Each structure stands twice: as C-alpha cells, then as structure tokens.
Amino acid sequence: MAIAIAESADTPARLIRRLVRAARDAPDAAAGLVAVICADPSTYLPLALSLAHAGVGVLDSALAEAIRGTDLSYEEWIVLEEIPPRGTGILPHAALAAAEQCRQRADSSVHIATALSAVEVRLSGVGRYRDALAASDEAVILWRELEAADSATHTADLAKALRTRGFVLSGVGRYRDALTASDEAVILWRELEAADSATHTADLAKALRTRGIALSVVGGRLDALAAVEEAVSLWRELVVMDPAAHTPDLATALSTLGGSLAEVGRRQDALAAVEEAVSLWRELEVMDPAAHAPDLATALSNLGVLLADLARNRDALAAANEAVGFRRELEAADPAVHTADLAAALVNLGSILARLGRNQDALAAARESIGLLRVVAAIDPAVHTHALAKALLNSGNPLGGLRQSGKALTVTEEAVGLLRALVAEEPAAYTADLSRSLVNLGIQLSEVGRRREGLAANEEGVALLRKLAADEPAAHNPYLAAALIHLADRFYDVGQREEAAAAAEESVALFVRLHSDLPQVYVDELAASRHLLDSLTPKPFK
C-alpha cells in the first residue's frame, strides 16, 4: 500500500523521518521512535511504516514493539498491515505484529479469515512455516464455510487462500499437499475466469504459475511446463491490453518458464525465455529503478546459470557480475533489506567461477557470501540459517579445487550441523538438503583419508533419500540415483566391491527410468553410472 507523504518544516513526516534515521544509526534512539508512535499512533504509525524501509534489526523490532503496544481498531490495523510490501523482506516482524493485531480485533468470520490469511503470509516471511500452516488451516476452513454460504462473494477469497496455502505447504516440505491446494485453486479460478475473464484472468495466471512450481517437484516436469506455458500465454494476452499493469507479471512468469524448460532439457528455449525476462526487467528498471532493480538482478543471476549450462562461460560470468553489481548498489542503500540477496547473487557468481576453474575468485565470492549471511543469520536465524548452510556447502567446491580438503571438510561439517538443527525443527522442509549435504560430507571425509566415516555419512544420506523417494519419487529419485554413485565409490574405497557394484546397479536402474522420461536431461548421468557399474563388475577370465 502506497501512502503519499507531503513534507514541510514542521510536518509529522519530517519528524518520523529524522527519528527513523536516528534509530538506524544509534539503536538507543529507537526508544524515542517508539515513544512518539505510541503517543499518537493514528498519525505516526502509518508514516513510520511507510518511511522505515528496513528489513530486519533494531528498527524492525522497534516498530513491532510500538505496534504491540498500540490500541487501534480492526479497520485501522488491516490498512496498516498492508503497508510493508509482502514478499520483500521489508519490516517482517513489524508486519507480523500488525497482522496479529488484526487477528486479535477481528470480530466476524470474514474479518477473522482475512486476518488469518494476513498472519499466514507474515509468519512465512519470518521463517515460521509451521505456525503459518496452522493459520492457513484455520483460514481455509473459514473461507470454505463462507464460500458455501455465499459463493458469489467468497469463492475468490477461498481461491486466494488456497494459492497461498500451496506456497506455505511447499515451505514445510509437503509438496504433494501443496500440489493439491494449487490444483483446487486453479479449478476455482478457471470457473471464475470463465464467468468474468476481465476480472479473473490475472488470478488464474498466478495460480497456474504456482501450480507449475509444485508440479515441477512432485507431479512431473512436463506437466509443470504445460502449466507455466499456459500462465505465460495468459500474461501475454493481458500485457497487450494493459502493459503497465501486467508486464512485471509476464517477466516473472517467463523466469519460471525458463526454469521449467531447463528441467526438461530444452536449454536453448529456456535461455530464450530468461533473456526475454531480462529484457523486460531492463525496460521496467529504467522507468522505476527502486521498484524493479531487485527483479532485474534476480533475472540476471538466473541467466548466468543457464549460460553456464550452455558453456557460454564468458557471457555467464558477465550476467552474474552484473547481478552482483545491482545487488551491491541496493545493499549499500539499504543493507537490512538487501544483504541476503547480495549473498545469494555472490553464491551464484561463485558457482560460475568454480565451473570456469577460477577457484581463487570463486572462493572469494563464497567467503563474502558466507560473511554476509552470518551477519543476517545472527539477527534472524529462522529466516537465514538455511541460506547460510547452502552457502557453506557451495564453498566446498572451490576449496576442493584448490586442494584444500581440510578446509572443505570444515565448512561442510558446519553446514551439516546447521541442517541437522533445522531438521530437528522442520524435518519435512529440510531433510532433503541434509541428505545431500551428508553425501558431500562423505566425499570430503574420504578425500582426507577418513574413509569409514565417509562411507557412514554417505550411507546416512542415501537412507534419508530412500525415505524421501518412497513418498515423492519424482522429486527425489534423481538425487537418490546420483547419491548411489557416490555410495558405490565409498564402498570401493573401503574394499567392499560387492556392495559397490550393488549400489552402482541400483543407480543405473534409476537413471534408466529417468532417462526414458527425459533423455536430454539424463543421458550423461546414465552413461556415467553404466561406466561405473561396468568397472565394478568382474570380467570372465580369458
């Protein structure tokens, strides 16, 4: 929600702006900001939420404190909750406090359902996915009851709640349930769009993209591609009618389409989609840099990864460097909001540099990303610990390339420790990452001569992947097949050739099935697994 703010020498906006700046520079000054807001919340709280563009830390905490100590009506709180933009990382705890105030003051079924939906989104924004899911459970139940009583008024509300629920379920690792919610949302939006296309085509397009993301994990990559392609087609139609309103959505959908095309081996088509997305974001960024520079930076990072996959290394590096350049400018202007995004861009840059064999430069990028993520994870561990663990794992590649096996092992062990702690809190969300990190740990342990420990780590990772693949084969069989290759290597390292051959044989069987569905994607992996099995199979004496 945007608020127009006029300033003169003695306006409340001028006072709040000074207090916000003071609170950023000196944490003790935050108490003064809270006192001013609490003295006249109707005047000062909307201004503070609009002017305080900070994502985490003292200012966010101060505003959350002020909100919790303020008594306003439901109608006022529902407006205030919408001021911090959703999905941006701006003032996540203050926004959550405002949503919780809405919930406490809601006195009708419609108000309660609306407030619960807001709480769900804001809880997700601070990494509290389990609590967000509980809010979603309540919200969807209420919207179903309201829709049953008055479908003309509330079907759209139910459809929105189901689409959001799909995101939250993915956040806790319940991908099949996420797909179920997304499927229902698409069905409802199709009915609404058929009755009123002018109003609901955009909603259908958003729901189709959400469904495509869920399908890519559990429902099959080709079906995911079909859903995203339909979403892009709808956005193209909408852009023709109103380019200013819908071009950002088209650009977002094109980025998703690029990922879906890459997952089915159509890398050239994927590159075309992402290049179109980058072109659109460039045009939008020129018109409104503050709004669209982050989107352009994200699209450039995706472009870099695709170009690297196509061995266009110089172009990949240029795209990744440009993305980091944008992120550095954004982070310099507002560190609290953009530090984590800068770290993510540096992780991508480091991966590309490592592919190019520039391990020293890759290690420098990895270390910078880890340093940034340590800072934000210390402030808000629920949101950033997972990203820190992944950055630590990525730093192991250049360290290995520089023959610094001991240091590679150290960072991998730290990553595994962080992921174990996350799994203890949210097993469904983080077990997959832990399983893959254990496979990496097995490799690192073997490289420093600790082969039995390496085998044990690899076996633990494969055991976790077997359980995951039993529930969601489409999502986890590719990782299980690859992990079995490494398990065969670990068995061979300790002289257990029969066990090594059995693991390799299982890997080949999995890759045969995967190759039959997506030959372009798995041709190299199938060949590698067959070569390994052949090397481990005893040959008849001649």
N, C-alpha and C positions, 0 to 999 in steps of 0.2 A: 504494500500500500504506500503510495507516494503522498507526502504532505508538502504543500507549498509553504515556504518559510520566508517571510519578509523581515529584514533586519534594519533597525535604526540604532542610534547610540544607546537607547535605554530599553530595548525590547527584551522579553524573556528569552528569545532565541539567542541573543548575544550573550546573555548571562550563562545559559546552558552550554554554549559553545566553549566559553572560557573554562567552565568547570570540567567539561569533558577532556579538554586538552590538559588541564592540570592533573586530572586523575590518571591520564595515560603516563605522564612524566613522573608523577610522585604518588605512589599508592596511598599515602596518608591522606591525600586530598580527596579520595573517593568518598570519605565520610561526609565531606561538605556537600558533594553532589547528592548523596542520599538524603541529607537533611533538607536541602532545598526542594527536592522532588516530593518528599513526604509532607512538606508544609503546604504545597498546592499541587497535588498530583494531576488534577484535570488540566492544568496549564502546562506543567513542566514535564510530565512523563511522556506525552506524545513527542515533544521536542527532543528529549533525551534519546528516545528510541530511534528517532529519525537521524539525529546528528552523530550518534555514537557508533560509527562503522568499525567496530572491533569484534573479532570473532570469539576470543577466549580471554581468560585472565582477569585482572583486577576490575576493569571497567564492566565486563560482563557480569561478574559476581556482584559488584555494587548495584547495578541495575536490577539484578534478580532479587537482592536484598530489599531494595526500595519497593519493588512490585509486591513482594510477600508482605510488606508492612503497610500496604495501601488498601483502602476500602472503597471500591467503586462498584458500579452496577454491572450485571452481565453484559448489557448492551455496550457499555464503555470498554469492558475488557475484550470483547470479541473484536472490536476495531483495533485496539492496541496490539493484540496478538498477531495481527496480520502485518504490522509494520516491518519487523525484521523479515527479510525475504526468505522463503523456505528453500532448503536445499543449497544454501550458500555458505553456511558456517558462520554467519554474522549473528552475534549475540545469542548463541544457542541456549544458554541457561536462563537468560532473561526471557527469551521467547517461551521456554518451557514453563517458567513461573507464571507468565501471563496466561498460558493455556490452562494451567492448573487453577488459576483464579476463575477463569470462565467455567470450569467444571464445578467448582465449589458453589458458584452462584446460579448455576443453571437450575431452573425450576419447572421445566416442561420437558416432555420426551424429545421434542425437536431440538431444544436448547442443549439437553444432555448429550444427544447423539452428535450434534455439531461440535460441542466442546470435547467430547471423547475423540473425535476424528482429529481435532487440532492437537490434543495431547499425544495421540499416537505418532503423528508426524514429528513433533518436537522431541519426544523421547528417542525416536530413531536418530535424530540429529545429534544427540549426546551419547550415542552408542548403547543405549539401554533397550536393546531389542526385545528382550523377554518381557519387560514392562510394557513396551509398545504393543506387543502382541496381545497382552491382556486387555489393553484399552481397545484394540481392534476387535477382540472378541465381543466386548460389550457394545461397541458402536455398531457392528454389523447386525447383531441381534436386534437392537433398537430400530435400525433403518429397515430391517426386514418387516418388523411389526408395523412401522409407519407406512411402508410401501404397500403392505397387504390391506391397510385401511384406506389408503389414498394413493393409488398408483400414479395417477396423473401428476401429483405434486412431488412424490418422493422416489420414483424409480431412478431418476438421475442421481439423487443423493446416495442411494444404495450402490449404483454402478461406480460412483467415485470411491466409495468406501471399499469396495471390492478390489478396485485397481490399486489403491494404496496398500491394502492388505497383502496383495501379491508381492510388493516390494519388501514389506516387513517380514513375511514368511521366508523370502529369499535370504534376508539378513540373518535369520536364525538357522539357515541350512535346510529348511523344509521345502525343498524345491518342488516336489510333487504337489504339495498343498498350495504352493504359490501358483503353479500352473492351473490348478482347479479354480482358484479365485479369479485368476486372469481370464480363464475361459468363460466363466459366468459373467464377468464384467463385459467382455466382448459381445456375448449374446444380448445382454441388456442394451448396450449401446447400438447394436445393429437394429434392434426394434425401435429405439428412439430415433435413430438416424433415418430409418425408413419413413417414419411419420413426420419428421421435421429435419430435413438434411441441412438446412441453413443454420440451425442451432447446434446440431449434434455431430456433424461430420468430424470436427476437430477432436471431440471427445473420443469418437471411435478410433481415429488415427492414433491418439495417445494410448488407448487401450491395446490396440494391435501391436504397437511397439513394445509395450510391457509384456504382452503375451509372447512375442518373439524372443525376448530376453530369457523368459522362463523356459520356453521350448528349447532354446539352444543348450540348456543344461540337461533337461530330462526327457524331452519329447522328440528329439531328433533334429539334427541341424537343417535338413531340407525343409521340414515343416516350419522351423524358425525363420528360415529365409523367406518362405512364402508369406508369412505374417508381416515381416518387416517390409517386404516389397509392396504389399498392399498398403501399408501405412505411408510409405513414400509416395505411392501413386495418389493417395488422397491428399497429402500435403501439397503435391504439385498442383492439383486442381484448386485447392484453397489459395495458394500463392497467386494464381492467375487472377482470382477475384479480389484479393486483398494482400498484396505483397508485404506491406509494412507489418501487418499483424502476424503473418504465418511464415515468413522466411526463416526466422530463428528455429521454428519447429521443424521445418524441412531440413535445415542444416543438421540439427540434432539427429533426425531420423536417418539421414544419409551416412552419418558417422556409424550408427548402429548397423546399417546395411553393409557398410564396408567390413565390419567385424564378422557379420553373418556370411558374406561371400568368401572371406578368407578362410572361415572354418570349413567350407565345403571345397576348398582347393582352388577357387576361382580368384586367384590373387590379382590378376590384371584387372578384372572387373571390380574387385574390392578397391584397388588403387584409384580407379576412375571415380568411384563413389566418394571416397575420402578426399580426393583432390577437389571434387565439386563442393564438398562441405567446407573445405578450407577456403575456396574462392568466395563462397557466400559469407563466411565469417569475416573474411578480409573486408568485404564491402560494408558489412554491418559495423565492424570495428572502426572504420574510417568515420562513419556517421555518429557513432556513440562509443568511444573507446572505453569509458568507465563501465558500460554495461556488457560489452562483448569481447574485450581483450582476454578475459579468462577462457571464454569459449574457443577463441582462436588458438590460444596456447594449447588447450586440450586436443583440438583437431590436429595441430602440427605435431604433437607427440605421437598421436595415432598414425599420422602419415609417415613419420620417421620409422616406426616399427615395420609398416608394410613395405617401405622402400628397402629396408634392410633384408626383409624376407625375399625380395626380388633381386638381391645382390647389387642394388644400386646404392653402394655404400656412401659415396660422396654426397648424393642427394639426401640420403637418410640422415647423415650427420648434419647437413645444413638445416634440415627441418627440425631436428632435435635441438640444435643450438639456438635456433630462432625461438622455439618454445621456451627454452630456459631463459632467453633474453626477456621475453614478455613476463615470465614469472618473477624474474629478478626486479623488474620495474614495479610490478604490482606489490611484491613483498616489501620493497623499500618504502612504498607509500603507505602500506597498511600491513605490518608484519603479522598481526594477530589473525587476520583473515587468510593470508596467502602463504604463510610459511610452509604448511603441509603440502600445498600444491606445488610450490617450488621444489620441495623434496621429491615429490612424485616425478616431476619433469627431469630431475637430476638422475633418478633411478633409471628412467628410460634412456637418457643420454649415456649413462654408464654401460648399460647393456649393449648399446650400439657400438660404443668404443671398444668393448671387450670382443665383440664379433670381428672388429677390424684388426684385432691383435694389439691395440693400443692400451695395454694393460695398466701402465702407469697413469694415463689420463683417466681410464675407466675407474681405477681405484680412487683417484682424487675426487671424481664425481660421486662415487659411492660413499666415501667418507664424509663429504659435505652433506649429502642427504641424510646420513645417519646422525650427524651432529644436529641438524635442524630438527629431525624427528625426536631426538632425545629431549630437546627443549620443550616441544609441544606435548610430548607424551608425559613429561613430568607435570605439566599443568593439567592435562586432561587425559589420563591413561585410557579411559574407556573408549575414547574416540581414536587415539593414535597409536596404541601399542601394537596393533595388528600390522599397521604400515611399517613401524619400526622393525618388527620381526622380518618382514619381507625384504626390507632394505638390507638388513644384516645378511640374509641368505644370498641376495644378489651380489654383495661384496665378496663373497667367497669365490666367485668365478675369476675376477682379475687377480685375486691373491693366489689362486691355484696356478694361473697363467704365469705369474712371476715366481713360481716355485716357493711360495711362502706358505707351505702346507700347514705349519703350526698355527699361523695367524688365521688361515682359512678355517681351521678346526675351531679355534676360539670363538669366532663370530658365529659359526654355525651352531655351536653348543649354546651360545647365548640366545640365538633365535629359537632353538628348540625349547629352551627353558621358558621363554616368553609365551610360546604357543601352548605349552603344557598348562600354564596358568590360565590362558584364555579358554582352553578346552574344559578345564575344571568348572568354569562359569557358564560357558555356552558350547557344549560338546557338538551339537549339530552344526553350528556355524563354523567351527574352526578345526574339526578333526581332519578334514581333507588336507588343509595346509600343514598340519602336524605330520600327517602320514608322509607327505612329500619331503618335508624337512628332515625326517628320520632317514629317508633314502639318501639324501645329500650327506647327512651325518655319517652314514655307513661308508660312503665313498671317502670322506675326509679322514675317518679313522683308519681305513685301510691304507691310505696314502702315507700315513705316519707310522705304519707298521703295526698298528693295533687291530689286527685282522679279525680276531674273535669278537672283539667289541663292535667292529664294523659289521660283521655278519649279524650280530644280535640286533643292532639298530635297524638294519635293512629288513630283517625278519619282522620286527615290530611294525615298521612302516607298511610292509606288504599285508600283515594281518589286519591292520586298520583299513587298508584299501579293499581287502576282500569283503569286509562287513559293509563298507560303503557301496561297493559294486553290487552286492547282493540286493540292496534296496534300490539303487539308482544306477543300473548298468550303463545307460547312455552317458551319464555324467562321469563315471569313474573307471570304466573299463580301459580307456586309453592310458590313464595314469598307472593302472594296475599292470597293463602289458609292459609298459616301459620299466616299471619298478622290478618286474620279474627278470628282465635282462640284467639289471644291476645285482639282483639277488643271485643269479647264476654266476656272475663274476665273483661275488663274495664267497660263495660255496667253493668255487675253484681256487680262490686264494688260500683256503684252509685245507685243500686236498680232498674235498668231498665231491668227486666228479659225478657220481650218480645223481646226487641232489642237484648239482649244477645243470646237468642235462635235463632233469625233470622240470626245473624252473624255466629253462630255455624252451622246452617243448610246449609248456603251457603258454608262454609268451607268444610263440608262433601261432598257436591255435587262436588266441585272442586277436592278434593282428590280422589273421586270415579273415575273420568275421568283420573286423573294422574295415579292412581293405575292400571287401565285397560291397560295402555301402558307399565308401568314399575313397576310391582308388587313388585319386590325385593326392590326397592328404597322407595316406599311409604307405605308399609304395616304398619309400626309403626305409621306414621302420620295419616293414615286413621283411625286406631284403636283409637288413642288419640282424634281425632275430633268427632268420634262417641260417645266415652265415655262422652265427654263434652256435646254434644247435649242431650244425654240421661239424664244427671244430671240436665239439664235446662228444660226438657220437663215435664210438670205437669203429675203426675200419677193419674189414676182413683181411687176414694175412694172405699175401700173395707170394 
